[in-house]
């Protein structure tokens, strides 16, 4: 396993990143997006998990060390995603033109927004409450722009998530259908928010394993 901590520089200035890959052979890449827990070791673990599955994992600190309310700027978040996409496409170890996003919580909404960008192959959002409720800086809820989606989606939710009601999930399905978009949507009835995190003493072992299998299968199909 090859890992590195680096900095990606673009219009918003330097942005910390953590990259993991098995070797130097060109592989599709997955941009991993933090939520309220920030750019922590758990995000590094997930990025390494992506690499072990045969992809380039690239976690970016788009919040730049700030709290979500202060560090999240919906007007410029697409710049960070585009900057990371372009940076990956320039790496010798990344398969040019094959870039996906995978985000958690607020990062799930960012991943969803990534599916609207050219050059993003697929997007995965785990418990992305801001997809329907709006972004922390007061910007529109990403679901309002469902018609702009370009890439396939995998959306994963917990059925007892206090941040995301059943009506929110139904609203996503309705808006996607109205926009003529399709998505793989999985709801685990017995888990709540952040169930995929290993550091929360979760007992959702079965759901975590199934969700990971779905991620791997979705990426495999999307990167064909």
N, C-alpha and C positions, 0 to 999 in steps of 0.2 A: 504494500500500500504506500503510495506517494501522497504526502499532504504538504500543504504550504499555506501560510498566512500572508496575504498580499494586500495591495491597495489598487482599486480601480479608479481612475480619474476621469471626470467628465464635466458637464456643464454645472453641476451642483458641487463640484469640488471632490476631494478624495473620499472614497468609500471603502471601508475595510471589507475584506472577503476572505473566506476559507475555502480552499479547493482540495478535493480528494479524488484520486484516480488509481486504478490498478497498475497502470504502466503508461508508456508514451504512445501507445497505439491510438489512433484517432477513434473516438467514441462519441455518441450523442451525449448532450449535456443537460443537466437539470439544475435550474436556479432554485435554491431553497430559501424560503422567505420567513423571517421571524414574526412572532406575534408579541404579546405584551411582556413575555419573559425576556425578550431581547436576544442579543447575539451571544448565547450562552453555550455551555458544553453540550446541552441536549441537542441544540441545533447542529453542533459539530458531529454528534453521534449520528444523527439522521443523514447528514451529508456523507459520512463515511459508509452508512448503510446503502445509500444510493451508489456509491463507488463500488461496493462489494457486489452489487447487482450487475455491474458491467458498464456503468455510465460514468461520466465526469460529474461529480457533485460540486456545486459552487454556491455556498451560502453567502449572502450579502447583507451587510448591516445598513440597510436603506434608512433606518432611523438614526444612524450615526451616533449611537449612544444616548439618544434622548428618550424620554418617555413618549409613549404613543401620541398622547394629546399634543405634545410640543414638537415632536419630530416627524409627524406624518403630514405630508403636504401633497394632496391629491393632484394638484395642478402640475407637479413635477415628478411624481412617482413613475410615470411612464418614461420619463427621461432616464431614470436610474435603470429601469428594466431594459430599455433599448441600448443603453450604454453597456450593460452587462452582456446582453445578446451579442453586440458587436465585438466586445472584448473576447468573448469565448470563440467567436468565429475566426478570430485572428490567432488563436492558440493552435500549435501544431498537434496537440493531443486531443483536440475537439473535432468532431465530424461536422464540417461546415454546413450550416442550414438546418441542423437538427438540435433544437433547443426547446426544452419544456420548462414550465414553472410549477413549483409545489410549495404551497403556503399553509400556515396554521393560524387560526383565529383571524386577527386583522390581516395577517399575511395571506390568509386564504382569499380575502377580497383582492389583495394585490395580485395574487396568482390569477384570479378571475379576470382582472383588468389586463393582465399579460396576454390572455387569449384574444384580445382585440388588436394586438400588434402584429404587423407583418413579420414573418420570420420566426414566430413562436409556433412550434409544432403541436403542443398539447399543454393543458393546464389542469392541475390537481389542487383542490381546495378542501382542507380538513376543517370542519366546524367554523366556517367563515361567516360569523354573525354580521359583519359589515356589508356583506353582499346585498342584504335587503334593508338594513337599518341605517345605512349611510356611513360615511367615513368620519373618523374622529375630528377632522378639521371642518366638518360641516358640509363637505362636498356631497354631491348626489350619490345615492346608492348605486353601485355598479350595475345592478340588475336593470336599472332604467335604460341602460345602453346595450341591452341584450342583442339588439339587431346588428351591433358592430362586431360581435364575436366572430373570429376567424378559425379558431382551433377547437378541437374536441375537448370535452370537459369530463373530469371525474370529481364528483362532489360527495363528500362523506360527512355524516352527521351522527350525533348521539341523540337517542330518543328522549333522554331525560336531561338534556342540556338546558340549563336555566337561561342561557344567553340566546337560544334559538328555539322559537316555538314551532309547533307543527304547522301553524299557519304560514310561518316564514318559508318553510320548505315548500309548501304548496304554492306559495306565491312565486317562488323561483321556477317551479315546474310550469306554472301557468304562463309566466312571461317568456320563458324559453320556447314553449310551444307556440305562443302567439308570434314570436319572431322567427319561427321556422327552424329553431336550433334544437339539437338533441344533446343529451348528457347522460352519463352513467351516474345515477344517484343512489347512494346506499345509506340507509338509516339503521343504526344498531339500537334496538329499543331499550337496552338495559345499561347504557353508558352515557356519561355526560361530557361536558366540555373538556378539552385537552386530554382525552382518554389515551392518546397515542404516546404521551410523554412517559418515559421510563422512570423519571425521578419523582413521580407523584404517588408511589406505592400503589399503583393501580392493580386491580384484580381482573382487568379486562383482557386477560391473556388470549382468550379465543378471538375476541374482536380485533385485537392488535394484529394477530397472525393473519386473520382473514383480510383485514384492511391492507396489510402489506402485500399479500398475494394479489389483491386487486390493483394496487399501484404497479407492481411488476408487470402484470398482464396488460394493463392499460398502456404503459410505456412501450412494451414490446409491440403492441398493435400500432401505436401511433408513430413509432420510428421506423416502420417497415419501408 
